Amino acid sequence: MPPASADLATTWAFLEEGVDHIMTKFLTGVSYSKYMSLYTVIYNYCTSSHMHGATDSRGAVGARNRTGATLMGSDLYNNLIQYFVTHTKGLKERSDALHDEALLRYYAREWDRYTIGASYVNRSFSFLNRHWIQRERDEGRKGVYPVYILALVLWKSNFFLPLQSQHGKLTGAIIRLIDIQRNGETIDQGLVKKVVNSLVTLGLDKTDINSPSLDVYKEHLELFLLEATEKYYQQESQAFLAERSVSDYLKKAEERLREEEERVDRYLNTETREQLINKCEHVLIRQRLQFIWESFQNLLDSDEYVQRMYALLSRIPEGLGLLRERFEEHVKMAGLKAVSRLVEEGSEGANNLDPKEYVDALLEVHRKASETVTHYFKLEAGFVAGLHTACRQFVNRNVATGMSTTKSPELLAEYTDMLLRKNNKMAEEEDLESAFNGVIILFKYIEDKDVFQTFYATKLSKRLIHGVSASDESEACMISKLKEACGFEYTNKLQRIFTDITLSKDLTVQFREQMQQNRDHMEINFSVMVLGTNFWPLNAPNSDFIIPAEILHTYGRFSKFYRTKYLNRKLTWLWNYSQNELRTNYLNQKYILITSSYQMAVLLQYNNQDTLSLKELVMATAISKDILVQVLSPLVKANILVNDETDQYNLNPNFKTKKIRINLNQPMKHDVKAETSKVLEDRKYVIQATIVRIMKARKTMKIQPLIEEVILQISQRFAPKIPDIKKAIHSLLEKQYIERVEGTMDEFAYVA
């Protein structure tokens, strides 16, 4: 070890030998005493007050005003620079004959040796770092670096950059090795990772040398890697699609994207992930969108490929747009085809479809499409909206409905009626709750919910009147679901129907009690339902009816009882909905015949004679001929009456059947058109009431916003037509509920 007073040449000769040993022969070991002697020599030289005749590399001018310690630090720093320059240039020269993986191995090996050595040299020169170098940087000389950073800077300028200047020799070797791996061969990923990390380490933020910088990595590797990746996958995807199917391509693209994700994790910098994956998505997906979209229809039957297609296309913003449209069209066509098959297979065509088969067909299409949206499209909002749009279209407009908007609501109401009747086989075989949920699914897609409400209320009324409802619990459950789907107002009348049934039971009990108090014994068992006109969708008989003498007394007593109890109410007897039980006395076997009041009136005529003509029955009952023919039909069909001659009906004395109770009260043919007409008429008042309500709140409105608001408020019940809204506005103008704002033609004001 040189003395403390040794000159620069002697001092540097000792230090150079130690530095070179660390940099080139570190693996052979460096003794602690040797290591400490290097530190001591540097300390002694830098703290020496002698100039030793040395000159600063920046020249004599200006150096005279600097201290000796400052000049000594400068001398050592400049000599260290020269050593690193010579060393790194030598490394560069030895790499000239190497290429590809051999070059990478050499580079990685020398990098390890160099950076480890530089870190120990940095420690040996720690006094220089803390004092001279730090002072220089504090004074604004940012070109002076701590020893370790200096070693990296000189590696970059004398080894890396000259190597890269040969057509990107180093990073080109990395990219070629990555392509080899993409081709399915095994590579040394640790080697690639080591070289890549060296590029990251070489990044230098000149404003803050302690902050990491990716400028070298991005400029010399990432940029070229992205270009090479795009070129590689363009060639591969084009060749692959020329030979293989789109389904195979989807699988291949999914694998490639996963490989690139793993590549970043294994040896690339994480900052590259987004750009690399975006580049792959652009080439593998965006540039092949048309091929993928065109195959969507064929792949829909394959769950695996639908899921894979969605996963790939959801990676790019525009990827799902056309896919959503294709899916919506697919669901719509599936629904239309399901109904078409049903109509073609049925013997009676579209006019007499089985409600259960119709509903089941629609629900099956919805179930499959809903499962696809849930499991494979992850309930993505666009696909959910497409599902609802498609279902709304095929539920309301299909080959069974034709141009009518009332067919689907009618069939759905009939199906619901089947579910809620006694002895319903579906209720025994299937979960009734699940069946109700299915009804609600289709109900939400029905555009004309007021039509469904009308048919549902009519059938509910008949179930309750004839006592064929499965249970009050089931009825309440269904109404609750409708209320949840459409609001309280929609089910208000339905709930009032049940209230009337309860009140009627109490009224029957009160009537019987009064008869007992008056000691007026009724010859027949009698119960009554008093139904509110505003809530029950029942029509009074449109023909006369002669009340049979057998029930006339009871009829009179109840009418008197009701008038006494409710002075301002009027009873309208609905004989067309009433039900009776008759007992046969003319046969050896006693039978109970369950009949309508009209059938009862007919059969009671045979207490006096066995043969009656149609004309005689019309005169005896006052029932119109058309209705009477319908009344007689079940009696003839059951063989109670014999119709061997035209318009001649004979009582069958040989009637016989295994059943003791015989239900003859078959529902008469109802007029669907009349019910539909009533719905359309009611709509006029709904639209008018809505307009008045809106105008009362807004005071003044122009016609277009008014129409839009009316549609918004009514669309939950039915789809109003703009001409109907305009007619309603005109009607309200005539009725002076609203008026035109003076000086305008398209603005209206509410008239208080």
Secondary structure, DSSP 8 states (H G I E B T S, - for coil): ---TT--HHHHHHHHHHHHHHHHHHGGG---HHHHHHHHHHHHHHHH----TT---TT-STTGGGS-HHHHHHHHHHHHHHHHHHHHHHHHHHHHTT--HHHHHHHHHHHHHHHHHHHHHHHHHTHHHIIIIIHHHHHTT-TT---HHHHHHHHHIIIIIHHHHTTTSHHHHHHHHHHHHHHTT----HHHHHHHHHHHHHH---TT-TTS---HHHIIIIIHHHHHHHHHHHHHHHHHHHHHS-HHHHHHHHHHHHHHHHHHHHHHS-GGGHHHHHHHHHHHHTGGGHHHHHHHHHHHTT-HHHHHHHHHHHTTSTTTTHHHHHHHHHHHHHHHHHHHHHHHHH-SS-GGG--HHHHHHHHHHHHHHHHHIIIIISTT-HHHHHHHHHHHHHHHHSSTTTTT-SSHHHHHHHHHHHHHTBTT-HHHHHS-HHHHHHHHHHHHHH-S-HHHHHHHHHHHHHHHHHHT-BS-HHHHHHHHHHHHHHH-HHHHHHHHHHHHHHHHHHHHHHHHHHHHHHTT---SS--------TTT------SS-----HHHHHHHHHHHHHHHHH-TT------TTT-EEEEE--SSSS--EEEEEHHHHHHHHGGGT-SEEEHHHHHHHH---HHHHHHHHHHHHHTTSEEEEETTEEEE-TT---S-SEEE--------HHHHHHHHHHHHHHHHHHHHHHHHHHHSEEEHHHHHHHHHHHHTTT----HHHHHHHHHHHHHTTSEEE-TT-SSEEEE--
